[in-house]
């Protein structure tokens, strides 16, 4: 009698993953309870839109290895189709709940992804990046050539309070718009994470790391890049549809190089090699672009400095820094870094104070000529045309720079020593098995 063997596999439930998504859902629900002002609600709404946009970009950049300079084409065109659909709902020509407008943006974003992706994905690497840049400029130029669809320089405006209310929501108050964005953002995050776990998502990582080997084992790398770009375009279109509802106006800037560069910066700052990296990067970027811009016109200068520092010292993004420190804390060695961190922060604060003071004084003298030379900084108002502020800023830069370089060397010695201890532990644990 032939023996029959059966194999039973047990896959434990990933409690940590479900807990992470539960915490994210609670945060989406609870944030307006702590930040109740109209400005804060608007800030949170724009963060949600940017999160979807950055995660869609990371599908091709971080996961697929495709550097694109024209990803705003898909979000922008999706936004234009969405805002036209919003107007059709108001005219009675389209029977669709307003809450599904982001889906309209997603569908047309994917259609544009099919059209443009067929051309762009025939190449990889630098040629792909250059082609996307050219298509982005082409679409931006076309936005001014076809005013019937793009609205010319003024753009297309709409009213989101149209159609029948959905479950009592008419999307008039900004808090209702926030929760609509939060729902779509949460669902899109789950869908994009699920996509990253599919065979297509996994093979896109292989195409990113070693396209020759992927071709050797039988995969068509061009086809993989094409399908990933179409999926990415769908979610980029959803972000465009959310923007159409939130701002109620879409213009040619939505398809320009500015949002394409912004999403690249946000994704890289957060960490393109981690799924939640673009989420953190989007939050940081919006804080720079919206919150900091309320206080200083030099916000782009500060963002540029921050981006350069991340490229030089933390190419893995803010997420990599957090994960490395969590590893140190998990090994119980963070106490050795406590004092070096405090010294590093103190030196950084002095140096940063000097840099901020220098930049604000320079901006105050060059860009505010009609308003005089008075500058208000850190709650203190002073005359930037007098010598004393420049003496102070010079001292801050010299002392802060000297302190920072001194404590940075001490910190790096402590950091390397702690990480060497962790590596030794891992080697001993591996050798004992």
C-alpha positions in Angstrom: 0.0 0.0 0.0 1.4 3.4 -1.0 1.9 5.7 1.9 0.4 9.1 1.6 2.0 12.0 3.4 0.3 15.2 4.1 2.0 18.5 4.9 0.3 21.0 7.1 1.6 24.6 7.2 0.8 27.0 9.9 1.1 30.7 9.2 0.8 32.8 12.3 -1.1 36.0 12.3 1.1 39.0 12.0 -0.1 40.8 15.1 2.3 43.6 14.7 1.1 44.4 11.2 -2.6 44.5 12.2 -1.7 46.6 15.2 0.2 49.1 13.0 -2.8 49.6 10.7 -5.1 49.9 13.8 -2.9 52.6 15.2 -2.9 54.4 11.9 -6.7 54.3 11.7 -7.0 55.6 15.3 -4.6 58.5 14.4 -6.7 59.4 11.4 -9.8 59.5 13.5 -8.3 61.3 16.5 -6.0 64.0 14.9 -8.9 66.5 14.4 -9.7 66.2 18.1 -6.3 67.6 19.1 -5.8 70.0 16.2 -9.1 71.8 15.8 -8.3 75.1 14.1 -9.2 75.6 10.4 -5.5 75.9 9.5 -4.7 72.6 11.3 -7.5 70.8 9.5 -6.4 72.1 6.2 -2.8 71.1 7.0 -3.9 67.5 7.9 -6.0 67.3 4.7 -3.0 68.3 2.5 -0.9 65.8 4.4 -3.3 63.0 3.5 -3.3 64.0 -0.2 0.5 64.1 -0.2 0.8 60.7 1.5 -1.2 59.1 -1.3 0.8 60.9 -4.0 4.2 60.0 -2.4 3.3 56.4 -1.8 2.1 56.1 -5.5 5.4 57.6 -6.6 7.4 55.2 -4.4 5.7 52.3 -6.2 7.8 53.1 -9.2 10.8 54.8 -7.5 11.6 52.9 -4.3 10.0 49.6 -5.2 10.5 49.6 -9.0 13.8 51.6 -9.3 12.3 54.0 -11.8 13.3 57.6 -11.2 10.6 59.8 -12.7 10.6 63.6 -13.1 7.0 63.7 -14.4 4.8 61.8 -12.0 2.6 64.9 -11.5 1.2 64.2 -15.0 -0.9 61.3 -13.6 -2.1 63.1 -10.5 -2.7 66.3 -12.4 -4.6 64.8 -15.3 -6.6 62.7 -12.8 -7.4 66.0 -10.9 -8.6 67.7 -14.1 -10.9 64.8 -15.0 -12.1 64.7 -11.4 -13.0 68.4 -11.3 -14.8 68.1 -14.6 -16.8 65.2 -13.2 -17.5 67.4 -10.1 -19.0 70.1 -12.4 -21.0 67.4 -14.3 -22.5 66.3 -11.0 -23.5 69.9 -10.3 -25.0 70.2 -13.8 -27.0 67.0 -13.4 -25.1 65.3 -16.2 -23.5 62.7 -14.0 -25.2 60.7 -11.3 -22.3 59.9 -9.0 -21.8 60.6 -5.3 -19.1 63.2 -4.7 -17.3 60.9 -2.3 -16.4 58.7 -5.4 -14.8 61.6 -7.3 -11.3 60.4 -6.2 -12.1 57.1 -8.0 -12.7 59.0 -11.2 -9.3 60.6 -10.8 -7.8 57.2 -10.2 -9.4 55.6 -13.3 -8.3 58.4 -15.6 -4.9 58.5 -14.0 -4.5 54.8 -14.8 -5.6 55.4 -18.4 -3.0 58.1 -18.8 -0.5 55.7 -17.3 -1.4 53.2 -20.0 -0.8 55.8 -22.7 2.4 57.4 -21.4 3.7 54.2 -19.7 3.7 52.4 -23.0 6.4 54.9 -24.2 8.3 55.6 -21.0 8.8 52.0 -19.8 10.5 50.9 -23.0 13.6 52.3 -21.4 15.0 52.1 -17.9 17.4 54.1 -15.8 18.5 57.6 -17.0 16.6 57.3 -20.4 13.4 56.6 -18.5 13.9 59.6 -16.3 14.6 61.9 -19.3 11.5 60.6 -21.1 9.3 61.3 -18.1 10.8 64.8 -17.8 10.0 65.4 -21.5 6.4 64.1 -21.2 5.9 66.2 -18.1 6.9 69.4 -19.9 4.8 68.4 -22.9 1.7 68.0 -20.8 2.3 71.2 -19.0 2.7 73.1 -22.3 -0.5 71.4 -23.6 -2.4 72.7 -20.5 -2.1 76.2 -21.9 -2.8 75.1 -25.5 -6.2 73.5 -24.8 -8.1 76.0 -22.5 -11.4 74.2 -23.0 -10.2 71.3 -21.0 -7.5 72.8 -18.8 -9.1 76.2 -18.3 -6.1 78.2 -19.4 -4.1 80.2 -16.8 -7.1 80.5 -14.5 -7.7 76.7 -14.4 -11.0 74.9 -13.7 -13.0 75.6 -10.6 -15.9 73.7 -9.1 -18.1 73.4 -6.0 -17.8 70.3 -4.0 -21.2 70.9 -2.2 -23.2 69.4 -5.1 -25.4 66.3 -5.5 -27.2 64.5 -2.7 -25.5 64.3 0.7 -23.8 61.0 1.4 -24.7 59.6 4.8 -25.4 63.1 6.0 -22.1 64.5 4.6 -22.3 67.3 2.1 -18.6 68.1 2.2 -19.2 71.7 3.1 -17.2 71.9 6.4 -13.5 71.4 6.1 -13.7 68.7 8.8 -15.9 66.5 6.5 -13.4 67.0 3.7 -10.7 65.9 6.0 -12.4 62.7 7.0 -13.2 61.9 3.3 -9.5 62.4 2.5 -8.5 60.3 5.6 -10.7 57.4 4.5 -9.4 57.4 0.9 -5.8 57.8 2.2 -6.2 54.9 4.6 -7.7 52.6 2.0 -5.1 53.6 -0.6 -2.3 52.9 1.9 -3.7 49.4 2.6 -4.1 48.7 -1.2 -0.6 49.9 -2.0 0.9 47.8 0.8 -1.1 44.8 -0.4 0.3 45.5 -3.9 3.8 45.4 -2.6 3.2 41.9 -1.3 1.9 40.5 -4.6 4.1 38.6 -7.1 4.1 41.7 -9.3 5.2 43.9 -6.5 7.9 41.4 -5.5 9.3 40.9 -9.0 9.4 44.7 -9.4 11.9 44.7 -6.6 13.9 42.1 -8.5 13.8 44.2 -11.7 15.0 47.1 -9.6 17.9 45.3 -8.1 19.0 43.1 -11.0 17.1 43.4 -14.3 19.4 41.1 -16.2 18.8 38.3 -13.7 15.1 38.9 -13.9 15.2 38.6 -17.7 17.3 35.4 -17.4 14.7 33.6 -15.3 12.0 34.5 -17.8 10.4 37.8 -16.8 9.8 40.6 -19.2 11.2 43.6 -17.4 9.5 46.1 -19.7 6.1 44.6 -19.0 6.8 44.6 -15.2 7.7 48.2 -15.3 4.6 49.0 -17.4 2.1 47.3 -15.0 3.7 48.9 -12.0 3.6 52.3 -13.5 -0.1 51.9 -14.4 -0.9 50.8 -10.8 1.1 53.8 -9.6 -0.8 56.1 -11.9 -4.1 54.9 -10.5 -3.2 55.9 -7.0 -1.6 59.2 -8.2 -4.9 59.9 -9.9 -6.7 59.3 -6.6 -4.5 61.9 -4.9 -5.4 64.3 -7.8 -9.1 63.6 -7.2 -8.8 64.3 -3.5 -7.0 67.6 -4.4 -9.8 68.6 -6.7 -12.3 68.2 -3.8 -10.1 69.8 -1.3 -9.1 72.9 -3.2 -12.1 73.2 -5.6 -9.8 74.5 -8.3 -7.2 72.9 -10.5 -4.8 74.7 -12.8 -1.8 74.0 -15.1 0.6 74.0 -12.1 -0.8 70.6 -11.1 0.9 69.0 -14.1 4.1 71.0 -13.9 7.6 70.0 -12.8 7.0 71.6 -9.3 4.8 68.9 -7.9 6.9 66.2 -9.6 10.0 67.6 -7.8 8.0 68.0 -4.6 7.0 64.3 -4.5 10.5 63.2 -5.2 11.9 65.3 -2.3 9.2 64.1 0.1 9.8 60.4 -0.9 13.5 60.7 -0.5 13.4 62.5 2.8 11.1 59.9 4.3 13.0 56.9 2.9 12.3 55.4 -0.5 13.4 51.9 0.6 10.7 51.6 3.3 6.9 51.5 2.7 6.1 54.0 5.4 9.0 56.2 4.5 7.0 58.4 2.0 4.3 58.8 4.7 6.8 60.4 7.1 8.4 62.3 4.3 5.0 63.7 3.2 4.3 65.0 6.7 7.7 66.6 6.9 7.4 68.2 3.5 3.9 69.7 4.2 5.2 71.1 7.5 7.9 72.9 5.5 5.8 73.9 2.6 2.6 75.0 4.5 3.3 75.5 8.2 6.8 77.0 7.9 5.9 79.1 5.0 3.4 80.9 7.2 6.3 82.3 9.2 9.1 82.8 6.7 9.5 83.2 3.0 12.8 81.3 3.2 11.1 77.9 3.8 12.4 76.6 0.5 15.9 77.5 1.5 15.5 75.5 4.7 13.9 72.6 2.9 16.9 72.6 0.5 19.4 72.5 3.3 17.5 69.7 5.0 17.3 67.7 1.8 21.1 68.1 1.1 21.9 67.0 4.6 19.7 63.9 4.2 21.4 63.0 0.9 24.8 63.4 2.5 24.4 61.8 5.9 21.2 59.7 5.8 20.5 58.5 2.2 18.1 56.0 3.7 15.8 58.8 4.9 14.4 59.7 8.2 12.9 56.3 8.5 16.3 54.7 8.4 17.5 56.9 11.3 14.5 55.9 13.4 14.9 52.2 12.7 18.6 52.3 13.5 17.9 54.0 16.8 15.1 51.5 17.5 17.5 48.7 17.0 19.9 50.3 19.5 17.0 50.7 22.0 15.9 47.1 21.5 19.4 45.9 22.3 19.3 47.9 25.5 22.3 50.1 24.5 20.6 53.5 24.0 21.9 54.6 27.4 25.4 54.9 25.9 24.1 57.3 23.3 22.0 59.5 25.6 24.8 62.0 26.6 26.3 62.1 23.1 22.9 62.9 21.7 22.3 65.7 24.2 25.6 67.2 23.3 25.0 66.8 19.5 21.5 68.5 19.9 23.0 71.4 21.9 25.7 72.0 19.3 23.1 71.7 16.5 20.8 74.2 18.2 23.5 76.9 18.5 24.6 76.4 14.9 21.0 76.3 13.6 20.2 79.5 15.5 23.1 81.2 13.7 22.0 79.9 10.3 18.4 80.9 10.8 19.4 84.4 12.0 21.7 84.9 9.0 19.1 83.7 6.5 16.2 85.8 8.0 18.4 88.9 8.2 19.5 88.4 4.6 15.9 87.9 3.4 14.8 90.9 5.5 17.3 93.2 3.8 17.0 92.0 0.2 13.4 90.9 -0.2 11.6 93.4 2.1 13.1 96.6 0.9 9.7 98.4 1.0 9.1 97.3 4.6 12.3 98.5 6.1 15.2 96.6 7.7 13.4 95.6 10.9 13.4 91.8 11.4 11.4 89.9 14.0 13.0 86.6 15.0 12.5 84.3 18.1 10.0 86.9 19.4 12.6 89.7 19.3 12.5 92.6 16.8 15.8 94.2 15.7 17.3 96.3 13.0 19.2 94.1 10.5 20.9 97.2 9.1 22.9 97.7 12.3 26.2 96.0 13.0 25.3 94.3 16.4 23.0 91.6 14.9 25.7 90.7 12.4 28.3 90.4 15.2 25.9 88.1 17.1 25.2 85.9 14.1 28.9 85.6 13.4 29.6 84.5 17.0 26.7 82.0 16.8 28.0 80.5 13.5 31.6 80.3 14.8 30.8 78.9 18.2 28.0 76.6 16.9 30.2 75.3 14.0 33.0 74.5 16.4 30.7 72.9 18.9 28.9 70.9 16.3 32.1 69.5 14.7 33.5 68.6 18.1 30.5 66.8 19.5 29.8 65.2 16.1 33.1 63.4 16.2 32.3 62.2 19.8 28.9 61.1 18.8 30.2 59.1 15.8 32.7 57.3 18.0 29.9 56.4 20.5 27.6 55.4 17.6 30.1 53.2 15.9 31.0 51.5 19.2 27.4 50.7 20.0 26.7 49.3 16.5 29.9 47.2 16.7 28.5 45.7 19.9 25.3 44.9 18.2 27.1 43.2 15.3 29.2 41.2 17.7 26.1 40.0 19.5 24.5 39.0 16.2 27.6 37.1 15.2 27.7 35.2 18.5 24.0 34.4 18.2 24.5 33.1 14.7 27.6 31.0 15.7 25.8 29.4 18.6 23.1 27.9 16.4 
